[in-house]
Amino acid sequence: MQTNWILDNIEIMKTHSELTLTVQIFREGKKYVSYNPELEVASCGNTVEEARYNLKDAMRGFLKSATKTGTLDLVLEEAGFIHKGKSWVTPELVTLDRMSLAL
């Protein structure tokens, strides 16, 4: 499994720069749910580490599929990445907060 990830990652990086992506991990009961807001990809695991690894695998699969279908540039543009030359620039994260609202 690890070897496939490396090969997939190399294939994507041949034409695109390394991407920096946001990872959010929530606890839901006995499971941990991991989520990437830029690509709107989610996964889960029994531990924080497993949830993070599974999300990385899910994002890798999503990007590989977008590469194969020729939609990777569109996906990255919609996620807020900026195409400069042969690489992609990660959108600037200005703040990350939690906010309470009364219902």
LUMKOL-610512 format. One record per atom (N, C-alpha, C): x, y, z negated; atom name; residue number from 1. Coordinates in pm, 1 decimal. Each point is the difference from the previous one (the first is absolute). Layout:
<rs>
<r c1="X" c2="Y" c3="Z" atom="CA" seq="NUM"/>
...
</rs>
This chain:
<rs>
<r c1="82.9" c2="-119.6" c3="0.0" atom="N" seq="1"/>
<r c1="-82.9" c2="119.6" c3="0.0" atom="CA" seq="1"/>
<r c1="87.1" c2="125.8" c3="0.0" atom="C" seq="1"/>
<r c1="104.9" c2="5.6" c3="-80.7" atom="N" seq="2"/>
<r c1="87.2" c2="115.3" c3="-6.8" atom="CA" seq="2"/>
<r c1="68.2" c2="24.8" c3="134.1" atom="C" seq="2"/>
<r c1="43.7" c2="-104.9" c3="68.1" atom="N" seq="3"/>
<r c1="65.7" c2="14.3" c3="129.2" atom="CA" seq="3"/>
<r c1="-94.1" c2="61.9" c3="101.8" atom="C" seq="3"/>
<r c1="-124.7" c2="-43.5" c3="3.2" atom="N" seq="4"/>
<r c1="-98.0" c2="58.2" c3="92.9" atom="CA" seq="4"/>
<r c1="-17.5" c2="148.4" c3="-25.8" atom="C" seq="4"/>
<r c1="-2.6" c2="40.5" c3="-127.6" atom="N" seq="5"/>
<r c1="-15.6" c2="141.2" c3="-33.1" atom="CA" seq="5"/>
<r c1="116.5" c2="79.5" c3="57.3" atom="C" seq="5"/>
<r c1="120.8" c2="-50.3" c3="-16.3" atom="N" seq="6"/>
<r c1="117.2" c2="71.2" c3="50.6" atom="CA" seq="6"/>
<r c1="-6.8" c2="13.5" c3="151.6" atom="C" seq="6"/>
<r c1="-33.7" c2="-107.5" c3="69.0" atom="N" seq="7"/>
<r c1="-10.1" c2="4.9" c3="145.8" atom="CA" seq="7"/>
<r c1="-109.6" c2="95.8" c3="44.0" atom="C" seq="7"/>
<r c1="-116.0" c2="-5.6" c3="-64.4" atom="N" seq="8"/>
<r c1="-110.4" c2="90.2" c3="33.7" atom="CA" seq="8"/>
<r c1="41.1" c2="144.5" c3="-23.2" atom="C" seq="8"/>
<r c1="65.3" c2="25.8" c3="-113.5" atom="N" seq="9"/>
<r c1="40.3" c2="135.2" c3="-34.4" atom="CA" seq="9"/>
<r c1="101.9" c2="52.6" c3="101.0" atom="C" seq="9"/>
<r c1="94.2" c2="-83.4" c3="40.2" atom="N" seq="10"/>
<r c1="99.7" c2="40.1" c3="99.4" atom="CA" seq="10"/>
<r c1="-68.7" c2="33.5" c3="132.3" atom="C" seq="10"/>
<r c1="-97.7" c2="-81.1" c3="39.6" atom="N" seq="11"/>
<r c1="-71.4" c2="22.6" c3="125.8" atom="CA" seq="11"/>
<r c1="-69.9" c2="135.7" c3="-1.0" atom="C" seq="11"/>
<r c1="-64.5" c2="34.3" c3="-109.5" atom="N" seq="12"/>
<r c1="-68.0" c2="129.2" c3="-10.5" atom="CA" seq="12"/>
<r c1="102.2" c2="112.8" c3="-1.9" atom="C" seq="12"/>
<r c1="111.8" c2="-19.4" c3="-71.9" atom="N" seq="13"/>
<r c1="97.9" c2="106.3" c3="-14.6" atom="CA" seq="13"/>
<r c1="83.2" c2="22.8" c3="125.2" atom="C" seq="13"/>
<r c1="-3.7" c2="-91.1" c3="97.0" atom="N" seq="14"/>
<r c1="72.9" c2="20.9" c3="125.1" atom="CA" seq="14"/>
<r c1="-50.1" c2="124.3" c3="71.2" atom="C" seq="14"/>
<r c1="-129.1" c2="26.8" c3="-11.8" atom="N" seq="15"/>
<r c1="-58.1" c2="113.1" c3="71.0" atom="CA" seq="15"/>
<r c1="-47.5" c2="111.3" c3="-93.1" atom="C" seq="15"/>
<r c1="2.9" c2="-23.0" c3="-130.9" atom="N" seq="16"/>
<r c1="-49.8" c2="99.9" c3="-94.2" atom="CA" seq="16"/>
<r c1="91.5" c2="6.7" c3="-121.3" atom="C" seq="16"/>
<r c1="3.1" c2="117.0" c3="-62.4" atom="N" seq="17"/>
<r c1="80.9" c2="16.5" c3="-119.5" atom="CA" seq="17"/>
<r c1="-64.7" c2="-72.4" c3="-118.3" atom="C" seq="17"/>
<r c1="74.5" c2="-11.1" c3="-107.2" atom="N" seq="18"/>
<r c1="-54.1" c2="-60.3" c3="-121.6" atom="CA" seq="18"/>
<r c1="-108.5" c2="91.7" c3="-54.9" atom="C" seq="18"/>
<r c1="-108.2" c2="-58.5" c3="-45.8" atom="N" seq="19"/>
<r c1="-112.7" c2="77.0" c3="-52.0" atom="CA" seq="19"/>
<r c1="-0.9" c2="-2.8" c3="-151.9" atom="C" seq="19"/>
<r c1="-33.0" c2="112.2" c3="-60.6" atom="N" seq="20"/>
<r c1="-21.5" c2="5.8" c3="-144.1" atom="CA" seq="20"/>
<r c1="-150.3" c2="6.8" c3="-21.3" atom="C" seq="20"/>
<r c1="-52.8" c2="-95.6" c3="-74.8" atom="N" seq="21"/>
<r c1="-144.9" c2="-11.8" c3="-18.3" atom="CA" seq="21"/>
<r c1="-36.6" c2="1.2" c3="-148.3" atom="C" seq="21"/>
<r c1="-119.5" c2="45.6" c3="-30.0" atom="N" seq="22"/>
<r c1="-50.1" c2="6.5" c3="-136.3" atom="CA" seq="22"/>
<r c1="-56.9" c2="-134.3" c3="-42.1" atom="C" seq="22"/>
<r c1="27.0" c2="-38.7" c3="-124.3" atom="N" seq="23"/>
<r c1="-56.3" c2="-122.5" c3="-56.2" atom="CA" seq="23"/>
<r c1="-74.6" c2="36.1" c3="-127.8" atom="C" seq="23"/>
<r c1="-125.5" c2="-37.2" c3="-6.9" atom="N" seq="24"/>
<r c1="-80.5" c2="17.7" c3="-120.9" atom="CA" seq="24"/>
<r c1="-37.2" c2="-139.3" c3="-49.5" atom="C" seq="24"/>
<r c1="14.4" c2="-22.8" c3="-129.4" atom="N" seq="25"/>
<r c1="-35.4" c2="-130.3" c3="-55.7" atom="CA" seq="25"/>
<r c1="-96.2" c2="21.1" c3="-115.9" atom="C" seq="25"/>
<r c1="-111.8" c2="-70.7" c3="6.7" atom="N" seq="26"/>
<r c1="-104.8" c2="9.3" c3="-99.9" atom="CA" seq="26"/>
<r c1="-20.3" c2="-137.0" c3="-63.5" atom="C" seq="26"/>
<r c1="-43.0" c2="-0.9" c3="-123.4" atom="N" seq="27"/>
<r c1="-34.7" c2="-126.0" c3="-64.5" atom="CA" seq="27"/>
<r c1="-151.2" c2="-17.8" c3="8.9" atom="C" seq="27"/>
<r c1="-40.7" c2="-115.0" c3="50.0" atom="N" seq="28"/>
<r c1="-142.2" c2="-34.9" c3="6.8" atom="CA" seq="28"/>
<r c1="-16.9" c2="-135.7" c3="-65.8" atom="C" seq="28"/>
<r c1="-45.9" c2="-0.3" c3="-124.3" atom="N" seq="29"/>
<r c1="-11.4" c2="-125.0" c3="-74.6" atom="CA" seq="29"/>
<r c1="138.2" c2="-58.4" c3="-23.4" atom="C" seq="29"/>
<r c1="19.7" c2="-123.6" c3="42.8" atom="N" seq="30"/>
<r c1="130.0" c2="-65.4" c3="-16.8" atom="CA" seq="30"/>
<r c1="90.4" c2="15.4" c3="121.5" atom="C" seq="30"/>
<r c1="-46.9" c2="67.7" c3="103.4" atom="N" seq="31"/>
<r c1="76.3" c2="17.9" c3="124.5" atom="CA" seq="31"/>
<r c1="50.1" c2="143.7" c3="12.1" atom="C" seq="31"/>
<r c1="99.6" c2="15.5" c3="85.3" atom="N" seq="32"/>
<r c1="50.9" c2="131.7" c3="35.5" atom="CA" seq="32"/>
<r c1="-28.6" c2="22.5" c3="148.1" atom="C" seq="32"/>
<r c1="-58.5" c2="114.1" c3="29.9" atom="N" seq="33"/>
<r c1="-32.9" c2="36.0" c3="137.9" atom="CA" seq="33"/>
<r c1="97.6" c2="107.5" c3="44.6" atom="C" seq="33"/>
<r c1="62.9" c2="-22.0" c3="113.7" atom="N" seq="34"/>
<r c1="94.3" c2="97.2" c3="55.2" atom="CA" seq="34"/>
<r c1="-61.4" c2="61.8" c3="125.7" atom="C" seq="34"/>
<r c1="26.8" c2="128.9" c3="17.7" atom="N" seq="35"/>
<r c1="-63.4" c2="73.3" c3="109.2" atom="CA" seq="35"/>
<r c1="97.8" c2="100.6" c3="58.9" atom="C" seq="35"/>
<r c1="-0.9" c2="11.4" c3="131.8" atom="N" seq="36"/>
<r c1="77.7" c2="100.3" c3="70.2" atom="CA" seq="36"/>
<r c1="-97.3" c2="95.4" c3="69.5" atom="C" seq="36"/>
<r c1="-10.4" c2="125.6" c3="-47.2" atom="N" seq="37"/>
<r c1="-97.4" c2="92.8" c3="57.5" atom="CA" seq="37"/>
<r c1="31.6" c2="46.2" c3="142.5" atom="C" seq="37"/>
<r c1="126.8" c2="8.1" c3="38.0" atom="N" seq="38"/>
<r c1="32.5" c2="47.0" c3="135.5" atom="CA" seq="38"/>
<r c1="-53.4" c2="-95.3" c3="106.7" atom="C" seq="38"/>
<r c1="19.5" c2="-128.0" c3="-20.8" atom="N" seq="39"/>
<r c1="-44.1" c2="-99.4" c3="98.6" atom="CA" seq="39"/>
<r c1="-134.3" c2="-62.2" c3="-35.5" atom="C" seq="39"/>
<r c1="-51.5" c2="31.9" c3="-118.3" atom="N" seq="40"/>
<r c1="-125.2" c2="-56.6" c3="-51.5" atom="CA" seq="40"/>
<r c1="6.5" c2="-152.8" c3="-2.7" atom="C" seq="40"/>
<r c1="110.6" c2="-50.4" c3="-56.9" atom="N" seq="41"/>
<r c1="23.0" c2="-143.8" c3="-11.9" atom="CA" seq="41"/>
<r c1="2.8" c2="-34.2" c3="-148.1" atom="C" seq="41"/>
<r c1="-60.8" c2="-112.5" c3="-35.9" atom="N" seq="42"/>
<r c1="-3.6" c2="-43.0" c3="-140.3" atom="CA" seq="42"/>
<r c1="35.4" c2="-147.3" c3="-11.5" atom="C" seq="42"/>
<r c1="42.3" c2="-37.6" c3="-119.6" atom="N" seq="43"/>
<r c1="27.2" c2="-139.5" c3="-31.1" atom="CA" seq="43"/>
<r c1="-14.3" c2="-17.1" c3="-150.4" atom="C" seq="43"/>
<r c1="40.1" c2="-114.5" c3="-52.9" atom="N" seq="44"/>
<r c1="-10.5" c2="-22.9" c3="-143.9" atom="CA" seq="44"/>
<r c1="99.0" c2="-106.4" c3="-43.4" atom="C" seq="44"/>
<r c1="9.0" c2="-20.0" c3="-131.3" atom="N" seq="45"/>
<r c1="87.3" c2="-102.5" c3="-54.5" atom="CA" seq="45"/>
<r c1="-27.4" c2="-20.5" c3="-147.1" atom="C" seq="45"/>
<r c1="61.4" c2="-101.6" c3="-56.3" atom="N" seq="46"/>
<r c1="-17.1" c2="-30.3" c3="-142.7" atom="CA" seq="46"/>
<r c1="89.1" c2="86.9" c3="-88.5" atom="C" seq="46"/>
<r c1="103.1" c2="60.9" c3="58.9" atom="N" seq="47"/>
<r c1="89.4" c2="91.3" c3="-71.7" atom="CA" seq="47"/>
<r c1="17.5" c2="125.5" c3="84.2" atom="C" seq="47"/>
<r c1="54.8" c2="104.2" c3="-61.6" atom="N" seq="48"/>
<r c1="27.4" c2="123.7" c3="73.8" atom="CA" seq="48"/>
<r c1="97.3" c2="-28.8" c3="113.9" atom="C" seq="48"/>
<r c1="103.1" c2="-78.5" c3="-28.0" atom="N" seq="49"/>
<r c1="100.6" c2="-30.9" c3="101.2" atom="CA" seq="49"/>
<r c1="-60.5" c2="-78.2" c3="116.7" atom="C" seq="49"/>
<r c1="-85.8" c2="-96.6" c3="-31.9" atom="N" seq="50"/>
<r c1="-64.3" c2="-78.9" c3="105.0" atom="CA" seq="50"/>
<r c1="-93.4" c2="86.5" c3="84.1" atom="C" seq="50"/>
<r c1="-74.2" c2="89.1" c3="-65.4" atom="N" seq="51"/>
<r c1="-90.2" c2="90.0" c3="72.9" atom="CA" seq="51"/>
<r c1="79.3" c2="91.9" c3="93.0" atom="C" seq="51"/>
<r c1="114.6" c2="49.2" c3="-47.6" atom="N" seq="52"/>
<r c1="85.0" c2="87.0" c3="82.1" atom="CA" seq="52"/>
<r c1="56.9" c2="-77.6" c3="118.4" atom="C" seq="52"/>
<r c1="50.1" c2="-121.3" c3="-23.8" atom="N" seq="53"/>
<r c1="55.5" c2="-83.3" c3="106.2" atom="CA" seq="53"/>
<r c1="-107.8" c2="-33.6" c3="103.9" atom="C" seq="53"/>
<r c1="-118.9" c2="-36.8" c3="-47.6" atom="N" seq="54"/>
<r c1="-109.0" c2="-35.4" c3="91.9" atom="CA" seq="54"/>
<r c1="-44.6" c2="119.8" c3="83.0" atom="C" seq="54"/>
<r c1="1.5" c2="119.1" c3="-59.6" atom="N" seq="55"/>
<r c1="-34.1" c2="121.1" c3="75.1" atom="CA" seq="55"/>
<r c1="105.2" c2="26.4" c3="107.4" atom="C" seq="55"/>
<r c1="125.8" c2="-15.0" c3="-35.9" atom="N" seq="56"/>
<r c1="107.6" c2="20.3" c3="98.0" atom="CA" seq="56"/>
<r c1="-17.7" c2="-96.4" c3="116.8" atom="C" seq="56"/>
<r c1="-34.6" c2="-123.9" c3="-30.5" atom="N" seq="57"/>
<r c1="-23.7" c2="-100.2" c3="103.6" atom="CA" seq="57"/>
<r c1="-121.0" c2="37.7" c3="86.0" atom="C" seq="57"/>
<r c1="-106.8" c2="48.5" c3="-63.3" atom="N" seq="58"/>
<r c1="-120.8" c2="39.9" c3="73.9" atom="CA" seq="58"/>
<r c1="28.0" c2="121.0" c3="89.1" atom="C" seq="58"/>
<r c1="76.0" c2="96.7" c3="-51.4" atom="N" seq="59"/>
<r c1="33.5" c2="117.7" c3="80.9" atom="CA" seq="59"/>
<r c1="89.0" c2="-39.9" c3="117.6" atom="C" seq="59"/>
<r c1="93.5" c2="-89.0" c3="-25.5" atom="N" seq="60"/>
<r c1="88.5" c2="-49.4" c3="104.7" atom="CA" seq="60"/>
<r c1="-81.9" c2="-66.7" c3="110.4" atom="C" seq="60"/>
<r c1="-95.6" c2="-83.9" c3="-39.1" atom="N" seq="61"/>
<r c1="-86.1" c2="-66.1" c3="97.8" atom="CA" seq="61"/>
<r c1="-83.6" c2="99.7" c3="78.1" atom="C" seq="61"/>
<r c1="-52.0" c2="100.3" c3="-68.5" atom="N" seq="62"/>
<r c1="-80.0" c2="103.8" c3="64.2" atom="CA" seq="62"/>
<r c1="84.0" c2="75.7" c3="102.9" atom="C" seq="62"/>
<r c1="122.3" c2="40.0" c3="-38.9" atom="N" seq="63"/>
<r c1="88.1" c2="73.9" c3="91.3" atom="CA" seq="63"/>
<r c1="45.5" c2="-86.7" c3="116.6" atom="C" seq="63"/>
<r c1="24.7" c2="-126.7" c3="-26.0" atom="N" seq="64"/>
<r c1="39.2" c2="-92.3" c3="107.2" atom="CA" seq="64"/>
<r c1="-113.6" c2="-14.4" c3="100.8" atom="C" seq="64"/>
<r c1="-122.4" c2="-13.0" c3="-49.9" atom="N" seq="65"/>
<r c1="-116.3" c2="-12.6" c3="87.7" atom="CA" seq="65"/>
<r c1="-19.5" c2="128.1" c3="81.8" atom="C" seq="65"/>
<r c1="16.6" c2="116.2" c3="-65.3" atom="N" seq="66"/>
<r c1="-13.6" c2="127.6" c3="71.6" atom="CA" seq="66"/>
<r c1="107.6" c2="13.7" c3="107.4" atom="C" seq="66"/>
<r c1="120.1" c2="-50.3" c3="-29.2" atom="N" seq="67"/>
<r c1="107.9" c2="2.6" c3="98.7" atom="CA" seq="67"/>
<r c1="-35.4" c2="-86.7" c3="120.0" atom="C" seq="67"/>
<r c1="-50.2" c2="-120.1" c3="-26.8" atom="N" seq="68"/>
<r c1="-34.8" c2="-92.6" c3="108.7" atom="CA" seq="68"/>
<r c1="-113.1" c2="52.6" c3="87.3" atom="C" seq="68"/>
<r c1="-95.4" c2="72.0" c3="-60.4" atom="N" seq="69"/>
<r c1="-113.9" c2="51.0" c3="76.5" atom="CA" seq="69"/>
<r c1="26.5" c2="137.9" c3="61.1" atom="C" seq="69"/>
<r c1="118.2" c2="55.5" c3="-29.9" atom="N" seq="70"/>
<r c1="34.3" c2="129.8" c3="57.3" atom="CA" seq="70"/>
<r c1="-65.1" c2="118.0" c3="-69.1" atom="C" seq="70"/>
<r c1="-47.6" c2="-18.2" c3="-122.9" atom="N" seq="71"/>
<r c1="-69.2" c2="107.7" c3="-70.5" atom="CA" seq="71"/>
<r c1="80.4" c2="56.4" c3="-117.1" atom="C" seq="71"/>
<r c1="125.0" c2="-41.8" c3="-16.2" atom="N" seq="72"/>
<r c1="77.6" c2="42.7" c3="-116.7" atom="CA" seq="72"/>
<r c1="15.9" c2="151.6" c3="-6.7" atom="C" seq="72"/>
<r c1="31.3" c2="65.1" c3="111.6" atom="N" seq="73"/>
<r c1="15.1" c2="145.4" c3="-1.6" atom="CA" seq="73"/>
<r c1="-128.1" c2="68.6" c3="-45.6" atom="C" seq="73"/>
<r c1="-113.4" c2="-44.3" c3="50.4" atom="N" seq="74"/>
<r c1="-128.9" c2="57.8" c3="-39.9" atom="CA" seq="74"/>
<r c1="-26.5" c2="-21.9" c3="-148.5" atom="C" seq="74"/>
<r c1="26.8" c2="-120.6" c3="-49.3" atom="N" seq="75"/>
<r c1="-20.4" c2="-32.2" c3="-141.9" atom="CA" seq="75"/>
<r c1="85.1" c2="92.6" c3="-87.3" atom="C" seq="75"/>
<r c1="126.5" c2="16.8" c3="35.8" atom="N" seq="76"/>
<r c1="89.2" c2="84.3" c3="-79.9" atom="CA" seq="76"/>
<r c1="-40.1" c2="146.8" c3="6.0" atom="C" seq="76"/>
<r c1="-42.1" c2="46.8" c3="116.8" atom="N" seq="77"/>
<r c1="-46.6" c2="138.6" c3="11.5" atom="CA" seq="77"/>
<r c1="-124.1" c2="22.3" c3="-86.4" atom="C" seq="77"/>
<r c1="-93.2" c2="-93.8" c3="3.3" atom="N" seq="78"/>
<r c1="-121.3" c2="12.1" c3="-81.4" atom="CA" seq="78"/>
<r c1="31.3" c2="-6.1" c3="-149.0" atom="C" seq="78"/>
<r c1="111.0" c2="-66.1" c3="-36.5" atom="N" seq="79"/>
<r c1="40.3" c2="-9.8" c3="-140.0" atom="CA" seq="79"/>
<r c1="76.8" c2="124.3" c3="-45.9" atom="C" seq="79"/>
<r c1="24.4" c2="94.4" c3="92.1" atom="N" seq="80"/>
<r c1="65.3" c2="124.6" c3="-37.3" atom="CA" seq="80"/>
<r c1="148.7" c2="6.5" c3="27.6" atom="C" seq="80"/>
<r c1="56.3" c2="-105.2" c3="57.7" atom="N" seq="81"/>
<r c1="142.0" c2="1.6" c3="33.6" atom="CA" seq="81"/>
<r c1="22.3" c2="88.6" c3="121.9" atom="C" seq="81"/>
<r c1="117.1" c2="62.7" c3="5.5" atom="N" seq="82"/>
<r c1="32.7" c2="90.6" c3="109.9" atom="CA" seq="82"/>
<r c1="110.3" c2="-63.4" c3="83.8" atom="C" seq="82"/>
<r c1="-24.9" c2="-8.5" c3="130.2" atom="N" seq="83"/>
<r c1="96.5" c2="-60.5" c3="91.1" atom="CA" seq="83"/>
<r c1="101.8" c2="105.1" c3="41.5" atom="C" seq="83"/>
<r c1="127.9" c2="-25.0" c3="-33.0" atom="N" seq="84"/>
<r c1="108.5" c2="91.0" c3="38.0" atom="CA" seq="84"/>
<r c1="107.6" c2="-81.6" c3="66.9" atom="C" seq="84"/>
<r c1="16.9" c2="21.0" c3="130.5" atom="N" seq="85"/>
<r c1="99.2" c2="-76.8" c3="74.6" atom="CA" seq="85"/>
<r c1="-36.7" c2="-146.6" c3="3.0" atom="C" seq="85"/>
<r c1="91.4" c2="-84.2" c3="-49.4" atom="N" seq="86"/>
<r c1="-25.5" c2="-144.2" c3="-3.6" atom="CA" seq="86"/>
<r c1="-40.1" c2="-48.2" c3="-139.0" atom="C" seq="86"/>
<r c1="-27.7" c2="91.9" c3="-90.0" atom="N" seq="87"/>
<r c1="-34.7" c2="-41.7" c3="-136.3" atom="CA" seq="87"/>
<r c1="-128.7" c2="66.2" c3="-47.1" atom="C" seq="87"/>
<r c1="-48.0" c2="-48.6" c3="-113.1" atom="N" seq="88"/>
<r c1="-121.9" c2="51.6" c3="-61.8" atom="CA" seq="88"/>
<r c1="36.1" c2="63.5" c3="-133.2" atom="C" seq="88"/>
<r c1="-56.1" c2="117.2" c3="-25.9" atom="N" seq="89"/>
<r c1="23.1" c2="70.7" c3="-125.2" atom="CA" seq="89"/>
<r c1="-120.0" c2="-23.0" c3="-90.9" atom="C" seq="89"/>
<r c1="30.1" c2="-41.4" c3="-123.1" atom="N" seq="90"/>
<r c1="-104.0" c2="-26.3" c3="-99.2" atom="CA" seq="90"/>
<r c1="-66.3" c2="130.8" c3="-41.7" atom="C" seq="90"/>
<r c1="-133.4" c2="2.2" c3="-12.0" atom="N" seq="91"/>
<r c1="-66.7" c2="121.7" c3="-46.9" atom="CA" seq="91"/>
<r c1="49.0" c2="35.9" c3="-140.6" atom="C" seq="91"/>
<r c1="13.4" c2="127.9" c3="-25.6" atom="N" seq="92"/>
<r c1="46.7" c2="46.1" c3="-131.1" atom="CA" seq="92"/>
<r c1="-109.8" c2="-21.2" c3="-104.5" atom="C" seq="92"/>
<r c1="35.3" c2="-68.4" c3="-107.0" atom="N" seq="93"/>
<r c1="-92.7" c2="-18.2" c3="-111.6" atom="CA" seq="93"/>
<r c1="16.8" c2="119.6" c3="-92.8" atom="C" seq="93"/>
<r c1="-100.8" c2="83.0" c3="-8.5" atom="N" seq="94"/>
<r c1="8.1" c2="121.9" c3="-78.9" atom="CA" seq="94"/>
<r c1="-32.2" c2="-27.2" c3="-146.3" atom="C" seq="94"/>
<r c1="-101.9" c2="-80.7" c3="-23.9" atom="N" seq="95"/>
<r c1="-36.8" c2="-32.7" c3="-137.1" atom="CA" seq="95"/>
<r c1="-75.3" c2="-131.9" c3="-3.0" atom="C" seq="95"/>
<r c1="4.7" c2="-64.5" c3="-112.9" atom="N" seq="96"/>
<r c1="-76.4" c2="-121.8" c3="-22.6" atom="CA" seq="96"/>
<r c1="-58.1" c2="12.8" c3="-139.2" atom="C" seq="96"/>
<r c1="-130.2" c2="15.6" c3="-9.2" atom="N" seq="97"/>
<r c1="-67.4" c2="24.5" c3="-127.4" atom="CA" seq="97"/>
<r c1="-116.1" c2="-95.1" c3="-20.0" atom="C" seq="97"/>
<r c1="-45.8" c2="-5.2" c3="-122.9" atom="N" seq="98"/>
<r c1="-126.0" c2="-66.2" c3="-33.5" atom="CA" seq="98"/>
<r c1="-92.5" c2="107.7" c3="-53.8" atom="C" seq="98"/>
<r c1="-126.7" c2="-9.1" c3="35.7" atom="N" seq="99"/>
<r c1="-95.1" c2="102.7" c3="-37.9" atom="CA" seq="99"/>
<r c1="-125.9" c2="-66.9" c3="-54.6" atom="C" seq="99"/>
<r c1="-56.2" c2="56.7" c3="-106.7" atom="N" seq="100"/>
<r c1="-125.7" c2="-51.4" c3="-55.3" atom="CA" seq="100"/>
<r c1="-114.5" c2="89.1" c3="45.2" atom="C" seq="100"/>
<r c1="-111.9" c2="-64.1" c3="38.0" atom="N" seq="101"/>
<r c1="-119.8" c2="72.6" c3="37.9" atom="CA" seq="101"/>
<r c1="-117.2" c2="-55.5" c3="-77.9" atom="C" seq="101"/>
<r c1="-84.2" c2="86.8" c3="-46.7" atom="N" seq="102"/>
<r c1="-121.0" c2="-42.7" c3="-70.9" atom="CA" seq="102"/>
<r c1="-103.4" c2="-44.6" c3="102.9" atom="C" seq="102"/>
<r c1="-70.4" c2="-107.5" c3="-29.1" atom="N" seq="103"/>
<r c1="-106.2" c2="-46.9" c3="88.7" atom="CA" seq="103"/>
<r c1="-134.4" c2="50.7" c3="-42.1" atom="C" seq="103"/>
</rs>
